[in-house]
Amino acid sequence: MASFILRPARPSDVSDILRLIKELAKFEEMEEKVLLTEKDLLEDGFGDHPFYHCLVAEVPKQQSSEGHIVIGFAMYYFTYDPWIGKLLYLEDFFVMQEFRGFGIGSKVMKVLSETAVKTRCSSMHFIVAENNTKSIEFYKRRGAADLSSEEGWRLFEISKEDLMKMSTRYCLKKITMDIQLVPAELVKGLKEWCQGESLEEDHELLVLVPKGVETALVEETLETVKALG
């Protein structure tokens, strides 16, 4: 039986965490979806205001056939439900294949449950792929209810590209309110961008820059938006 310890992740663990994230994505046949970098994990999880928390499972190096010490992780964060209050959301949970069956997963769930109770969470939420039947049974044995079938919830996503488009429509609306201040060519270009053209960023102000528009027009747009803002 493998001996292991479970501990909070440290900044030095980010390379192992990313490796395990990629292993999990590969298991789910979605490895190409992982865009995260070690820098992202470091900045987002170990700054003054972390966006996530993480537990890692660690074994002596000689126990791993691949020489890894960190062989599992659980990434979670706190969120809020307007009906029942604070929730612990388990985002990712993975243990390397050769270390399954040694009680690591059960220990992780115990520690997460203790964390949820101590922080006065009403429940723990997570999602599981429909074809991952072993994980589904693992969670059900611990009392998990399938809300997708019981309550009919659906999971949605708005991509970064669509978020940018929505956030820039306000900018476009303010510009077109005073059409005389903006060259017609640029207004046309702004509308074209909303159908898929490129985006550049000037400090906190997002500016639409269609292909072929000269720098002078872009600079004029910046001044116009700042004046209107």
KEKE-257734 format. One record per residue: x, y, z of N, C-alpha, C in turn; residue in three letters; chain. Coordinates in Angstrom, 2 decimals. Example, Ala and Ser with C-alpha at 12.3 -4.5 7.8 and 13.67 -1.06 7.14 Angstrom:
2
KOLLO  n_east n_north    n_up ca_east ca_north   ca_up  c_east c_north    c_up type mol
KOLLO   13.19   -5.69    7.80   12.30    -4.50    7.80   13.20   -3.30    7.80  ALA   A
KOLLO   12.85   -2.25    7.08   13.67    -1.06    7.14   12.90    0.03    7.87  SER   A
***
This chain:
229
KOLLO  n_east n_north    n_up ca_east ca_north   ca_up  c_east c_north    c_up type mol
KOLLO    0.84   -1.20    0.00    0.00     0.00    0.00    0.88    1.25    0.00  MET   A
KOLLO    0.53    2.22   -0.83    1.32     3.45   -0.93    1.08    4.32    0.30  ALA   A
KOLLO    2.17    4.87    0.83    2.05     5.84    1.91    2.00    7.22    1.27  SER   A
KOLLO    1.11    8.08    1.76    0.96     9.40    1.16    0.61   10.42    2.22  PHE   A
KOLLO    0.83   11.67    1.88    0.37    12.77    2.71   -0.46   13.69    1.84  ILE   A
KOLLO   -1.41   14.34    2.46   -2.26    15.31    1.77   -1.98   16.66    2.40  LEU   A
KOLLO   -1.66   17.65    1.59   -1.29    18.96    2.12   -1.77   20.06    1.18  ARG   A
KOLLO   -1.86   21.32    1.68   -2.17    22.44    0.79   -1.04   22.64   -0.21  PRO   A
KOLLO   -1.39   22.99   -1.44   -0.39    23.22   -2.48    0.46   24.45   -2.14  ALA   A
KOLLO    1.71   24.41   -2.61    2.63    25.53   -2.46    2.96   26.09   -3.84  ARG   A
KOLLO    3.48   27.32   -3.91    3.86    27.88   -5.22    4.78   26.97   -6.02  PRO   A
KOLLO    5.64   26.25   -5.33    6.58    25.36   -6.04    5.90   24.16   -6.67  SER   A
KOLLO    4.60   23.97   -6.39    3.87    22.81   -6.93    3.22   23.08   -8.28  ASP   A
KOLLO    3.30   24.31   -8.80    2.50    24.65   -9.98    2.84   23.78  -11.20  VAL   A
KOLLO    4.10   23.41  -11.36    4.45    22.57  -12.51    3.81   21.20  -12.39  SER   A
KOLLO    3.78   20.64  -11.18    3.12    19.35  -10.97    1.61   19.46  -11.12  ASP   A
KOLLO    1.03   20.55  -10.64   -0.41    20.75  -10.78   -0.79   20.81  -12.25  ILE   A
KOLLO   -0.01   21.56  -13.04   -0.31    21.66  -14.47   -0.14   20.30  -15.15  LEU   A
KOLLO    0.88   19.55  -14.76    1.07    18.20  -15.32   -0.15   17.33  -15.05  ARG   A
KOLLO   -0.67   17.38  -13.83   -1.83    16.57  -13.47   -3.10   17.06  -14.17  LEU   A
KOLLO   -3.23   18.38  -14.33   -4.37    18.93  -15.08   -4.36   18.37  -16.50  ILE   A
KOLLO   -3.18   18.34  -17.11   -3.07    17.82  -18.48   -3.33   16.32  -18.53  LYS   A
KOLLO   -2.91   15.59  -17.50   -3.19    14.15  -17.46   -4.69   13.90  -17.37  GLU   A
KOLLO   -5.37   14.69  -16.55   -6.82    14.55  -16.42   -7.50   14.90  -17.74  LEU   A
KOLLO   -7.06   15.98  -18.39   -7.64    16.37  -19.67   -7.40   15.29  -20.73  ALA   A
KOLLO   -6.24   14.66  -20.69   -5.95    13.58  -21.63   -6.87   12.40  -21.38  LYS   A
KOLLO   -7.11   12.08  -20.11   -8.03    11.01  -19.75   -9.43   11.29  -20.28  PHE   A
KOLLO   -9.82   12.58  -20.27  -11.14    12.98  -20.76  -11.14   13.26  -22.25  GLU   A
KOLLO  -10.00   13.00  -22.92   -9.83    13.21  -24.36  -10.05   14.66  -24.76  GLU   A
KOLLO   -9.57   15.58  -23.92   -9.69    17.02  -24.19   -8.38   17.74  -23.88  MET   A
KOLLO   -7.27   17.07  -24.11   -5.97    17.63  -23.75   -5.70   18.96  -24.45  GLU   A
KOLLO   -6.19   19.10  -25.68   -5.93    20.33  -26.44   -6.68   21.54  -25.87  GLU   A
KOLLO   -7.61   21.32  -24.96   -8.37    22.41  -24.36   -7.60   23.13  -23.25  LYS   A
KOLLO   -6.53   22.52  -22.77   -5.77    23.12  -21.66   -4.89   24.25  -22.19  VAL   A
KOLLO   -5.24   25.49  -21.87   -4.50    26.67  -22.30   -3.72   27.30  -21.14  LEU   A
KOLLO   -3.99   26.83  -19.94   -3.39    27.39  -18.74   -1.87   27.20  -18.73  LEU   A
KOLLO   -1.17   28.13  -18.12    0.28    28.03  -17.97    0.65   27.99  -16.48  THR   A
KOLLO    1.91   27.64  -16.20    2.38    27.67  -14.82    2.28   29.08  -14.24  GLU   A
KOLLO    2.55   30.07  -15.07    2.45    31.47  -14.62    1.02   31.80  -14.20  LYS   A
KOLLO    0.04   31.34  -14.97   -1.36    31.57  -14.61   -1.68   30.95  -13.26  ASP   A
KOLLO   -1.27   29.70  -13.09   -1.55    29.01  -11.83   -0.90   29.71  -10.65  LEU   A
KOLLO    0.32   30.19  -10.85    1.04    30.86   -9.78    0.37   32.17   -9.39  LEU   A
KOLLO    0.03   32.98  -10.39   -0.58    34.29  -10.12   -2.00   34.16   -9.59  GLU   A
KOLLO   -2.75   33.19  -10.11   -4.17    33.09   -9.75   -4.42   32.34   -8.44  ASP   A
KOLLO   -3.45   31.51   -8.02   -3.69    30.71   -6.83   -2.87   31.09   -5.61  GLY   A
KOLLO   -1.84   31.92   -5.80   -0.93    32.18   -4.68   -0.64   33.67   -4.48  PHE   A
KOLLO   -1.57   34.51   -4.93   -1.43    35.94   -4.71   -2.17   36.37   -3.46  GLY   A
KOLLO   -2.39   37.67   -3.33   -3.11    38.20   -2.16   -4.57   37.79   -2.15  ASP   A
KOLLO   -5.14   37.63   -3.33   -6.56    37.25   -3.43   -6.69   36.05   -4.37  HIS   A
KOLLO   -6.39   34.85   -3.88   -6.39    33.66   -4.74   -7.77   33.34   -5.31  PRO   A
KOLLO   -7.78   32.94   -6.58   -9.02    32.55   -7.24   -9.35   31.08   -6.98  PHE   A
KOLLO   -8.39   30.31   -6.51   -8.63    28.90   -6.23   -7.75   28.45   -5.06  TYR   A
KOLLO   -8.13   27.33   -4.49   -7.34    26.65   -3.48   -7.03   25.25   -4.01  HIS   A
KOLLO   -5.98   24.63   -3.47   -5.59    23.35   -4.02   -4.97   22.46   -2.95  CYS   A
KOLLO   -5.37   21.19   -2.95   -4.73    20.17   -2.14   -3.90   19.29   -3.06  LEU   A
KOLLO   -2.77   18.82   -2.60   -1.98    17.87   -3.39   -1.69   16.64   -2.54  VAL   A
KOLLO   -1.66   15.48   -3.20   -1.27    14.23   -2.57    0.18   13.95   -2.95  ALA   A
KOLLO    0.98   13.60   -1.95    2.41    13.43   -2.15    2.85   12.07   -1.63  GLU   A
KOLLO    3.72   11.41   -2.39    4.27    10.11   -1.98    5.80   10.19   -2.02  VAL   A
KOLLO    6.49    9.28   -1.32    7.95     9.22   -1.46    8.33    8.93   -2.90  PRO   A
KOLLO    9.39    9.54   -3.37    9.78     9.44   -4.77    9.97    8.01   -5.23  LYS   A
KOLLO   10.50    7.14   -4.37   10.78     5.78   -4.78    9.51    4.96   -5.02  GLN   A
KOLLO    8.35    5.47   -4.58    7.11     4.72   -4.77    6.50    4.93   -6.16  GLN   A
KOLLO    6.95    5.97   -6.86    6.38     6.29   -8.17    7.26    5.73   -9.28  SER   A
KOLLO    6.65    4.98  -10.19    7.39     4.41  -11.31    7.91    5.50  -12.25  SER   A
KOLLO    7.28    6.68  -12.24    7.70     7.77  -13.10    8.54    8.80  -12.36  GLU   A
KOLLO    8.78    8.56  -11.07    9.63     9.46  -10.30    8.95   10.71   -9.79  GLY   A
KOLLO    7.61   10.76   -9.86    6.89    11.93   -9.38    6.61   11.82   -7.89  HIS   A
KOLLO    6.64   12.96   -7.21    6.29    13.02   -5.79    4.83   13.42   -5.64  ILE   A
KOLLO    4.41   14.47   -6.36    3.01    14.91   -6.33    2.23   14.05   -7.33  VAL   A
KOLLO    1.30   13.26   -6.81    0.61    12.27   -7.65   -0.91   12.48   -7.72  ILE   A
KOLLO   -1.39   13.53   -7.10   -2.82    13.83   -7.15   -3.09   15.25   -6.70  GLY   A
KOLLO   -4.23   15.79   -7.10   -4.59    17.15   -6.67   -6.10   17.31   -6.66  PHE   A
KOLLO   -6.54   18.27   -5.87   -7.95    18.67   -5.85   -7.98   20.19   -5.83  ALA   A
KOLLO   -8.57   20.79   -6.85   -8.66    22.24   -6.95  -10.09   22.67   -6.63  MET   A
KOLLO  -10.22   23.63   -5.73  -11.56    24.07   -5.33  -11.57   25.56   -5.04  TYR   A
KOLLO  -12.77   26.12   -4.94  -12.92    27.52   -4.56  -14.30   27.68   -3.94  TYR   A
KOLLO  -14.55   28.84   -3.39  -15.83    29.11   -2.74  -16.68   30.00   -3.65  PHE   A
KOLLO  -17.94   29.69   -3.70  -18.88    30.49   -4.48  -20.14   30.71   -3.65  THR   A
KOLLO  -21.14   31.33   -4.24  -22.32    31.70   -3.44  -23.60   31.42   -4.21  TYR   A
KOLLO  -24.54   30.82   -3.53  -25.85    30.52   -4.10  -26.88   31.41   -3.41  ASP   A
KOLLO  -27.65   32.20   -4.18  -28.61    33.13   -3.55  -29.74   32.42   -2.81  PRO   A
KOLLO  -29.89   31.12   -2.99  -30.92    30.37   -2.25  -30.39   29.78   -0.95  TRP   A
KOLLO  -29.18   29.24   -0.99  -28.70    28.50    0.18  -27.37   29.02    0.74  ILE   A
KOLLO  -26.78   30.05    0.11  -25.58    30.66    0.67  -24.28   30.09    0.13  GLY   A
KOLLO  -23.28   30.05    0.99  -21.92    29.70    0.58  -21.80   28.24    0.15  LYS   A
KOLLO  -21.04   28.03   -0.94  -20.80    26.67   -1.46  -19.31   26.46   -1.64  LEU   A
KOLLO  -18.87   25.22   -1.48  -17.53    24.82   -1.88  -17.66   24.15   -3.24  LEU   A
KOLLO  -16.97   24.68   -4.24  -17.04    24.12   -5.58  -15.75   23.37   -5.89  TYR   A
KOLLO  -15.88   22.07   -6.11  -14.73    21.23   -6.46  -14.57   21.26   -7.98  LEU   A
KOLLO  -13.53   21.95   -8.43  -13.35    22.18   -9.87  -12.66   21.01  -10.55  GLU   A
KOLLO  -11.60   20.50   -9.96  -10.85    19.39  -10.55  -10.32   18.48   -9.46  ASP   A
KOLLO  -10.29   17.18   -9.75   -9.89    16.18   -8.77   -9.30   15.02   -9.55  PHE   A
KOLLO   -8.02   14.72   -9.31   -7.36    13.68  -10.11   -6.26   13.01   -9.31  PHE   A
KOLLO   -6.20   11.68   -9.42   -5.12    10.89   -8.84   -4.54   10.02   -9.95  VAL   A
KOLLO   -3.21    9.98  -10.04   -2.57     9.19  -11.08   -3.01    7.72  -10.99  MET   A
KOLLO   -3.11    7.08  -12.14   -3.66     5.73  -12.25   -3.03    4.74  -11.27  GLN   A
KOLLO   -1.69    4.74  -11.16   -1.02     3.73  -10.35   -1.24    3.91   -8.85  GLU   A
KOLLO   -1.82    5.05   -8.47   -2.04     5.31   -7.04   -3.51    5.28   -6.66  PHE   A
KOLLO   -4.35    4.80   -7.55   -5.77     4.68   -7.22   -6.01    3.39   -6.44  ARG   A
KOLLO   -7.00    3.44   -5.57   -7.32     2.27   -4.77   -6.60    2.22   -3.44  GLY   A
KOLLO   -5.87    3.28   -3.08   -5.14     3.32   -1.82   -5.79    4.27   -0.81  PHE   A
KOLLO   -6.99    4.77   -1.11   -7.69     5.63   -0.17   -7.40    7.11   -0.30  GLY   A
KOLLO   -6.65    7.50   -1.34   -6.32     8.91   -1.52   -7.57    9.73   -1.81  ILE   A
KOLLO   -8.41    9.22   -2.72   -9.64     9.93   -3.07  -10.56   10.11   -1.87  GLY   A
KOLLO  -10.69    9.07   -1.06  -11.54     9.16    0.13  -11.00   10.18    1.12  SER   A
KOLLO   -9.67   10.23    1.26   -9.06    11.20    2.16   -9.29   12.62    1.65  LYS   A
KOLLO   -9.17   12.82    0.35   -9.42    14.14   -0.23  -10.85   14.59    0.06  VAL   A
KOLLO  -11.81   13.70   -0.15  -13.21    14.06    0.09  -13.45   14.36    1.57  MET   A
KOLLO  -12.77   13.63    2.46  -12.92    13.88    3.89  -12.40   15.28    4.24  LYS   A
KOLLO  -11.22   15.63    3.73  -10.63    16.94    4.03  -11.49   18.06    3.44  VAL   A
KOLLO  -11.97   17.87    2.22  -12.83    18.88    1.60  -14.14   19.04    2.38  LEU   A
KOLLO  -14.69   17.93    2.85  -15.92    17.99    3.65  -15.68   18.75    4.94  SER   A
KOLLO  -14.54   18.49    5.59  -14.20    19.21    6.82  -14.05   20.71    6.53  GLU   A
KOLLO  -13.42   21.03    5.40  -13.24    22.44    5.02  -14.59   23.11    4.79  THR   A
KOLLO  -15.49   22.42    4.10  -16.82    22.97    3.83  -17.59   23.22    5.11  ALA   A
KOLLO  -17.52   22.28    6.05  -18.24    22.43    7.32  -17.66   23.58    8.14  VAL   A
KOLLO  -16.32   23.66    8.20  -15.67    24.71    8.99  -15.96   26.09    8.44  LYS   A
KOLLO  -16.14   26.21    7.14  -16.40    27.52    6.53  -17.89   27.78    6.33  THR   A
KOLLO  -18.72   26.96    6.96  -20.18    27.12    6.96  -20.79   27.04    5.56  ARG   A
KOLLO  -20.25   26.18    4.73  -20.83    25.98    3.40  -22.10   25.13    3.50  CYS   A
KOLLO  -23.06   25.41    2.65  -24.31    24.65    2.64  -24.16   23.33    1.91  SER   A
KOLLO  -23.23   23.26    0.95  -23.02    22.02    0.20  -21.74   22.13   -0.61  SER   A
KOLLO  -21.40   21.02   -1.27  -20.27    20.96   -2.18  -20.81   20.63   -3.57  MET   A
KOLLO  -20.39   21.38   -4.57  -20.84    21.16   -5.94  -19.67   20.78   -6.83  HIS   A
KOLLO  -19.96   20.05   -7.90  -18.95    19.67   -8.89  -19.67   19.10  -10.09  PHE   A
KOLLO  -18.96   18.96  -11.20  -19.53    18.32  -12.37  -18.68   17.10  -12.73  ILE   A
KOLLO  -19.32   16.11  -13.35  -18.65    14.89  -13.77  -19.10   14.55  -15.18  VAL   A
KOLLO  -18.17   14.14  -16.04  -18.53    13.72  -17.39  -19.47   12.51  -17.33  ALA   A
KOLLO  -20.45   12.50  -18.20  -21.46    11.44  -18.17  -20.87   10.04  -18.36  GLU   A
KOLLO  -19.78    9.97  -19.14  -19.19     8.66  -19.40  -18.21    8.21  -18.33  ASN   A
KOLLO  -17.97    9.06  -17.34  -17.05     8.70  -16.25  -17.83    8.00  -15.14  ASN   A
KOLLO  -18.26    6.80  -15.43  -19.16     6.08  -14.52  -18.50    5.75  -13.19  THR   A
KOLLO  -17.20    5.47  -13.19  -16.52     5.14  -11.94  -16.54    6.32  -10.98  LYS   A
KOLLO  -16.29    7.52  -11.51  -16.33     8.71  -10.65  -17.73    8.99  -10.16  SER   A
KOLLO  -18.71    8.80  -11.03  -20.11     9.03  -10.64  -20.48    8.13   -9.46  ILE   A
KOLLO  -20.10    6.86   -9.56  -20.40     5.92   -8.47  -19.62    6.29   -7.21  GLU   A
KOLLO  -18.38    6.74   -7.38  -17.55     7.16   -6.24  -18.26    8.26   -5.46  PHE   A
KOLLO  -18.77    9.25   -6.17  -19.44    10.37   -5.51  -20.81    9.96   -4.94  TYR   A
KOLLO  -21.54    9.14   -5.66  -22.87     8.72   -5.18  -22.75    7.93   -3.89  LYS   A
KOLLO  -21.69    7.13   -3.76  -21.52     6.36   -2.52  -21.29    7.28   -1.33  ARG   A
KOLLO  -20.92    8.51   -1.61  -20.69     9.49   -0.54  -21.83   10.48   -0.42  ARG   A
KOLLO  -22.96   10.14   -1.03  -24.17    10.94   -0.85  -24.46   11.98   -1.91  GLY   A
KOLLO  -23.67   12.01   -2.99  -23.88    13.02   -4.02  -25.19   12.78   -4.77  ALA   A
KOLLO  -25.91   13.86   -5.05  -27.15    13.81   -5.83  -26.89   14.38   -7.22  ALA   A
KOLLO  -27.43   13.75   -8.23  -27.25    14.20   -9.62  -28.30   15.26   -9.93  ASP   A
KOLLO  -27.93   16.54   -9.81  -28.89    17.62  -10.01  -29.31   17.75  -11.47  LEU   A
KOLLO  -28.46   17.29  -12.40  -28.81    17.39  -13.82  -30.09   16.61  -14.11  SER   A
KOLLO  -30.22   15.43  -13.52  -31.40    14.62  -13.76  -32.53   14.94  -12.79  SER   A
KOLLO  -32.17   15.32  -11.55  -33.21    15.57  -10.55  -33.86   16.94  -10.70  GLU   A
KOLLO  -33.06   17.97  -11.08  -33.58    19.33  -11.15  -33.54   19.92  -12.55  GLU   A
KOLLO  -32.88   19.24  -13.49  -32.89    19.69  -14.88  -32.00   20.86  -15.21  GLY   A
KOLLO  -30.90   21.06  -14.44  -29.99    22.17  -14.73  -29.12   21.86  -15.94  TRP   A
KOLLO  -28.72   22.92  -16.66  -27.80    22.79  -17.78  -26.60   23.69  -17.56  ARG   A
KOLLO  -25.43   23.23  -17.96  -24.20    24.01  -17.81  -23.94   24.80  -19.08  LEU   A
KOLLO  -23.76   26.12  -18.95  -23.51    26.99  -20.09  -22.15   27.65  -19.96  PHE   A
KOLLO  -21.62   28.11  -21.10  -20.36    28.84  -21.12  -20.46   29.98  -22.13  GLU   A
KOLLO  -19.93   31.14  -21.76  -19.75    32.25  -22.70  -18.25   32.41  -22.88  ILE   A
KOLLO  -17.75   32.23  -24.09  -16.31    32.23  -24.35  -15.72   33.62  -24.15  SER   A
KOLLO  -14.39   33.67  -24.03  -13.68    34.94  -23.86  -13.96   35.86  -25.05  LYS   A
KOLLO  -14.00   35.29  -26.25  -14.25    36.10  -27.45  -15.62   36.76  -27.37  GLU   A
KOLLO  -16.64   36.00  -26.95  -17.99    36.58  -26.85  -18.09   37.58  -25.70  ASP   A
KOLLO  -17.35   37.33  -24.62  -17.32    38.31  -23.52  -16.74   39.63  -24.00  LEU   A
KOLLO  -15.67   39.56  -24.80  -15.06    40.77  -25.36  -16.03   41.51  -26.26  MET   A
KOLLO  -16.75   40.76  -27.08  -17.71    41.40  -27.99  -18.79   42.13  -27.21  LYS   A
KOLLO  -19.31   41.48  -26.15  -20.35    42.13  -25.36  -19.82   43.37  -24.65  MET   A
KOLLO  -18.58   43.28  -24.14  -18.02    44.40  -23.40  -17.69   45.59  -24.30  SER   A
KOLLO  -17.45   45.34  -25.60  -17.10    46.42  -26.51  -18.30   47.04  -27.21  THR   A
KOLLO  -19.44   46.39  -27.14  -20.64    46.97  -27.79  -21.02   48.29  -27.15  ARG   A
KOLLO  -20.79   48.43  -25.84  -21.07    49.69  -25.16  -20.19   50.79  -25.73  TYR   A
KOLLO  -18.92   50.46  -25.95  -17.98    51.42  -26.53  -18.47   51.84  -27.91  CYS   A
KOLLO  -18.89   50.88  -28.73  -19.38    51.17  -30.08  -20.62   52.05  -30.03  LEU   A
KOLLO  -21.51   51.77  -29.10  -22.75    52.54  -28.97  -22.44   54.00  -28.63  LYS   A
KOLLO  -21.48   54.24  -27.74  -21.15    55.60  -27.35  -20.53   56.37  -28.51  LYS   A
KOLLO  -19.73   55.66  -29.30  -19.12    56.33  -30.45  -20.18   56.74  -31.47  ILE   A
KOLLO  -21.08   55.84  -31.80  -22.06    56.12  -32.85  -23.13   57.10  -32.40  THR   A
KOLLO  -23.19   57.43  -31.11  -24.14    58.43  -30.64  -23.80   59.81  -31.22  MET   A
KOLLO  -22.53   60.05  -31.47  -22.12    61.32  -32.05  -21.33   61.03  -33.32  ASP   A
KOLLO  -22.06   60.74  -34.39  -21.45    60.26  -35.62  -20.51   61.29  -36.25  ILE   A
KOLLO  -20.75   62.57  -35.96  -19.93    63.61  -36.58  -18.50   63.62  -36.04  GLN   A
KOLLO  -18.31   63.07  -34.87  -16.98    63.07  -34.27  -16.11   61.92  -34.75  LEU   A
KOLLO  -16.69   60.96  -35.45  -15.96    59.76  -35.84  -15.98   59.60  -37.35  VAL   A
KOLLO  -14.84   59.37  -37.99  -14.80    59.16  -39.44  -15.70   58.00  -39.85  PRO   A
KOLLO  -16.40   58.17  -40.97  -17.32    57.13  -41.44  -16.61   55.81  -41.67  ALA   A
KOLLO  -15.36   55.87  -42.17  -14.60    54.65  -42.43  -14.39   53.85  -41.16  GLU   A
KOLLO  -14.15   54.57  -40.05  -13.90    53.90  -38.79  -15.18   53.29  -38.22  LEU   A
KOLLO  -16.29   54.02  -38.33  -17.57    53.49  -37.86  -17.90   52.19  -38.60  VAL   A
KOLLO  -17.68   52.20  -39.93  -17.90    51.00  -40.72  -17.01   49.86  -40.23  LYS   A
KOLLO  -15.75   50.20  -39.94  -14.81    49.20  -39.46  -15.20   48.64  -38.11  GLY   A
KOLLO  -15.71   49.51  -37.24  -16.14    49.06  -35.91  -17.27   48.05  -36.03  LEU   A
KOLLO  -18.19   48.33  -36.93  -19.32    47.41  -37.12  -18.83   46.09  -37.71  LYS   A
KOLLO  -17.84   46.16  -38.59  -17.30    44.94  -39.17  -16.62   44.10  -38.10  GLU   A
KOLLO  -15.95   44.76  -37.13  -15.28    43.99  -36.09  -16.26   43.16  -35.30  TRP   A
KOLLO  -17.43   43.72  -35.05  -18.43    43.00  -34.27  -18.83   41.69  -34.94  CYS   A
KOLLO  -18.45   41.53  -36.19  -18.73    40.28  -36.89  -17.46   39.44  -37.03  GLN   A
KOLLO  -16.42   39.78  -36.26  -15.27    38.89  -36.22  -13.91   39.49  -36.47  GLY   A
KOLLO  -13.78   40.83  -36.49  -12.47    41.42  -36.75  -11.62   41.41  -35.47  GLU   A
KOLLO  -10.40   41.97  -35.54   -9.43    41.87  -34.46   -9.69   42.89  -33.36  SER   A
KOLLO   -9.02   42.64  -32.22   -9.19    43.49  -31.04   -7.83   43.79  -30.44  LEU   A
KOLLO   -7.61   45.06  -30.09   -6.40    45.43  -29.37   -6.82   46.11  -28.08  GLU   A
KOLLO   -5.86   46.26  -27.17   -6.18    46.81  -25.85   -5.29   48.02  -25.55  GLU   A
KOLLO   -5.91   49.10  -25.09   -5.16    50.27  -24.67   -5.47   50.51  -23.19  ASP   A
KOLLO   -4.56   50.07  -22.32   -4.75    50.15  -20.88   -6.07   49.47  -20.51  HIS   A
KOLLO   -7.01   50.20  -19.90   -8.27    49.58  -19.49   -9.36   49.77  -20.54  GLU   A
KOLLO   -9.05   50.47  -21.61  -10.05    50.77  -22.63   -9.89   49.84  -23.82  LEU   A
KOLLO  -10.91   49.06  -24.12  -10.86    48.17  -25.26  -11.23   48.94  -26.52  LEU   A
KOLLO  -10.39   48.85  -27.54  -10.60    49.59  -28.77  -10.72   48.63  -29.94  VAL   A
KOLLO  -11.72   48.82  -30.77  -11.92    47.98  -31.94  -11.03   48.48  -33.07  LEU   A
KOLLO  -10.20   47.58  -33.61   -9.27    47.97  -34.66   -9.47   47.08  -35.88  VAL   A
KOLLO  -10.34   47.46  -36.82  -10.55    46.64  -38.01   -9.34   46.66  -38.93  PRO   A
KOLLO   -9.20   45.61  -39.72   -8.06    45.51  -40.63   -8.08   46.65  -41.64  LYS   A
KOLLO   -6.90   47.22  -41.90   -6.79    48.25  -42.92   -6.97   49.65  -42.42  GLY   A
KOLLO   -7.39   49.83  -41.16   -7.60    51.18  -40.62   -6.26   51.73  -40.15  VAL   A
KOLLO   -5.94   52.95  -40.54   -4.65    53.54  -40.23   -4.54   53.89  -38.75  GLU   A
KOLLO   -3.29   53.95  -38.27   -3.03    54.23  -36.86   -3.63   55.57  -36.43  THR   A
KOLLO   -3.58   56.55  -37.31   -4.11    57.88  -36.97   -5.60   57.80  -36.63  ALA   A
KOLLO   -6.34   56.97  -37.37   -7.76    56.82  -37.09   -8.00   56.12  -35.76  LEU   A
KOLLO   -7.14   55.17  -35.46   -7.25    54.47  -34.18   -7.01   55.44  -33.03  VAL   A
KOLLO   -5.98   56.27  -33.18   -5.68    57.24  -32.13   -6.82   58.24  -31.97  GLU   A
KOLLO   -7.43   58.62  -33.09   -8.56    59.54  -33.02   -9.73   58.89  -32.30  GLU   A
KOLLO   -9.91   57.61  -32.54  -10.98    56.88  -31.86  -10.76   56.87  -30.36  THR   A
KOLLO   -9.52   56.63  -29.95   -9.20    56.64  -28.53   -9.58   57.97  -27.89  LEU   A
KOLLO   -9.19   59.05  -28.53   -9.49    60.38  -27.98  -10.99   60.62  -27.95  GLU   A
KOLLO  -11.67   60.16  -28.99  -13.12    60.35  -29.05  -13.82   59.59  -27.93  THR   A
KOLLO  -13.42   58.31  -27.75  -14.07    57.51  -26.71  -13.80   58.08  -25.34  VAL   A
KOLLO  -12.55   58.52  -25.11  -12.21    59.11  -23.82  -13.01   60.39  -23.56  LYS   A
KOLLO  -13.22   61.16  -24.62  -13.99    62.41  -24.48  -15.46   62.11  -24.18  ALA   A
KOLLO  -15.98   61.05  -24.86  -17.39    60.69  -24.65  -17.61   60.02  -23.30  LEU   A
KOLLO  -16.50   59.35  -22.78  -16.63    58.57  -21.58  -16.76   59.37  -20.31  GLY   A
***
